[in-house]
Amino acid sequence: MFAFLPRLFAGESVRTHLRDREARLAHMALHDQETGLGNRLSLERLASGPGRTYVILLCVDRFEVVRNAIGYDSMARLLVTLGHRLSALSGGAPVARIGGGTLGLVFSSDSDGSAVALAAGLCEAAHAPVILNGAPVDIALTAGVARAGELNQSVPSPVDRASIALDQARATRRRAAAFDADRYGDPAGNLSLVSEIMAAMDNNELVLAYQPKYDFRTERISGVEALMRWTHPRRGCVSPDLFVGMAEETGHIRPLTEWVIRRAIADQKILAAAGHALTVSVNVSGRLLSDESFAEFALAEVAASAADLCFEITETAVMDNPELALRIIARFAEAGIAVSLDDYGAGLSSLTYLKQIRADELKIDKSFILGLDQSSRDALLVKSTIDLAHSLGLKVTAEGVETPTALALLRGMGCDLAQGYLIGRPVPLAALTEQLAGPTVDTSLARQA
């Protein structure tokens, strides 16, 4: 009469096995297999809960360096210890591992400011050394914060926004930062600009604006710098920092620069016909100083037109391939194309490259000139740079000249050329021609300042 019992127990065993298997699968789906902490999916589920909640991501600074020093197994144990520490500091909140050395949790806060303050407090409180194998391992954390439930078409996931905030905190050297939508911009929309800029050259959307350079010796405008401007049919004026930077990253900087050179040469002829013989300066990306075919193009264009061009480069532009870059710059110099070292002093200026580059001009970065009439330190640096450049046979242009006092000080220091809003803003060719027909700068005011 009990013959059915084995079948009953067998059926119950199967059901129990299935339940256990489903439980294991569910656990695996919501937990990091290396550390046993929750994973991204578990964090996103927590972030979808009610109330004003925030996602915070905390990342171990220099994660790869630390991991390589202590090993993968020890790194996993460090993250487990750190996860428990963060959970305890945040009132028992579950901590998830998002990837690498990044841990995340969800908490409530009244405002973005208080959320960032709380995140920074967690970083400070959790940075005590972790003991592994009897030895202390020092750690430091950086945090990114994003509010859950906030609508953002570009980045809908609060975990992704917190990850971007983490990058933004690192970029600004802060311990913690909230997601800044304005700084993040619209990368997807910007990416479309790369293909659109090629069409813009054919559709007359791109133009050159020219900013004049004032010669202290002749007291007149002796040259101009060509600057690209783009008026997009839908987006309006697009920042040159945006589209030029993207063109460099995507390899479109060469056709863009070739367009500028051709346009600058044509405009220079128009200026010459109007009685204005000016040197036209064109910015050349460091990416092109290792491109010999670009050099051939530039040399051929200048030779065919007998143009008076100056190529502005940054001294750091030669660092990727110094031998080739210096050889190309020397070819420009031999062909009569002046070379200007742009933004001098803005980065890690190298006397070695200053000695090696066959340049004609050095442009002092505007960050030194803007405070010239208020900072004795800036004045000392500018004067010493002018003297150094002259000893090397270089002319000196000061960028960012905006006041008569700065102009007068530069004249007294022996500076050769001045460029900035006091001299003139970047303007289209027609406006430049009109400006050249009238007074350019009140030099008497500059002498009296």
Summary of the structure (lengths in Angstrom):
residues: 449
radius of gyration: 30.7
end to end distance: 117.0
largest distance: 121.3
contacts: 1404
relative contact order: 0.07
helix: 51%
strand: 21%
